[in-house]
Amino acid sequence: MTIAIVCLMLLGYLLICTEHITRINKATVAVFCGVWGWVLYVCVGPYYIETLHNAGFQEFLAGEDYSIKAVNEFIRQNVFARHVAQLTSIAMYLLTTMAITDVLTNNGCFDLVAKLCRSKGTWRAVWMLALCSFLLSANLDNLTAAVVMFTVMNRLVVNHRQRMLLGAIIVIATNCGGCFTVIGDVTSLLVWTRRAVTPTNYTAALVLPALFATIIPTYLIGRKLPPHLDLKRANVMMYRGNDTDVKLWQQILMFFLGMGGLWFVPTFYRLTSLPPFLGALCVLGVLWVANEIINRKRILSDQPLSRETNRSLQYESMQMIMFFLGVGLCVDILIEVGAMNSVRNWCDQYIHNIYIMSLVLGLVSSVMDNLALVISSISIYPVLPDNTPGMTTYLQSFVENGQYWHLITLSGSIGGCLLPIGNTAGYALMKTEDVSIWWYIKHITLKVLLGWFVALGIYFLVDYFLR
């Protein structure tokens, strides 16, 4: 049965890699494989429980007779529930940040971003788009930040080829920006909640590599643009319905309440040890109260309080959450059948170098969704305690704040930008601007590759001096 489960997962990963060819939604594939993997696991539950969880199962029986019902109950309570609790915690966090984004949109907060990015001069517009994408993604998930910035770009720039190049900059900046904070990406959030890293150390180690991985391709892509962008008329309203009474102070206040509040989440987690989504819900609650107070007159009047939302943003974000849940279920079942142990032993024996592992991970991320690959890589190794007997330099990479956890998130995020099919923001660019894979390879891939190698060099220097 282990072979059947592994084959099912490999087939699912293959379909995820080839979504652009088969046109089969990768979220559907991930959920299908995850669910049926667990069904197959339950079918032969006694074998896995007796070989891998025998001590815990005997304690669970507490002297009662052995039965299939007891085995299934043990799997539900002590195996499946443990894995699904962490997955749903992160899914709840993503749903909460979506709600925060919706409140900020209704209060015109992203109009400020559009005003900052509006410039006929190419270089000012390029750097402002990259900077805003980088900083937004450090707080929101990559896809949400990317779609918000795509919307800003589409409202500003007329020329389609210019939008394609600017869109590639947004993809790179959002992926790099998301990887240097523990709340900026699903993978970094997962590494943090598994206690593999601490927020301060993680950001200190990755902020400079992520910044250089953004600056280098942004500069090289910007050189392909003309000196002046073809802009739309300045009087086009950004993100607006009937909201002419939204004041500038209101936009600034709500923006800093939302974004600043998300930076409080790591502190909330450190103080309470409660899941991060509860900290995000706390921020959302404060934001909603402020929204009710500030918009009281609009609520009592006949003016609409909410704006017309971007349906593609909501749809793509929900797809990403379902994809994450499906991939998480797939990875967890591979852990339970012992497949991840086999992969770890093979890597230890034949590779035994975390830099080579990160390079392979980044290259594979370019053709396979980086989210699925990084989640799998996180699950291969446990977080080792510092006082592990026989600790070597290689094993030191897998302790809390070890190099392995930094490199897989960094290389997975940047490597996923080598091709547009390697990340969710890249898929969004392909849909919104009709970007082809071959155009992306010709104009973008080598620039991202150069930025990635420089980022790895910067990381090596930063890690050397930090340690």
Secondary structure, DSSP 8 states (H G I E B T S, - for coil): -HHHHHHHHHHHHHHHHTHHHH---HHHHHHHHHHHHHHHHHHTHHHHHHHHSHHHHHHHHTT----HHHHHHHIIIIIIHHHHHHHHHHHHHHHHHHHHHHHHHHTTHHHHHHHHH--SBHHHHHHHHHHHHHHHHTTS-HHHHHHHHHHHHHHHB--HHHHHHHHHHHHHHHHHHHTSSTTSSHHHHHHHHTTS--HHHHHHHHHHHHHHHHHHHHHHHHTTS-SB--B--TT--SS-SS-TT--HHHHHHHHHHHHHHHTTHHHHHHHH---HHHHHHHHHHHHHHHHHHHTHHHHHSSS-SS----HHHHHHHHHHHHHHHHHHHHHHHHHHTTHHHHHHHHHHHHT--HHHHHHHHHHHHTTS-HHHHHHHHHHHS--B-TT-TT--HHHHTTBTT-HHHHHHHHHHHHHTTSSGGGSHHHHHHHHHH---HHHHIIIIIHHHHHHHHHHHHHHHHHHHHH-
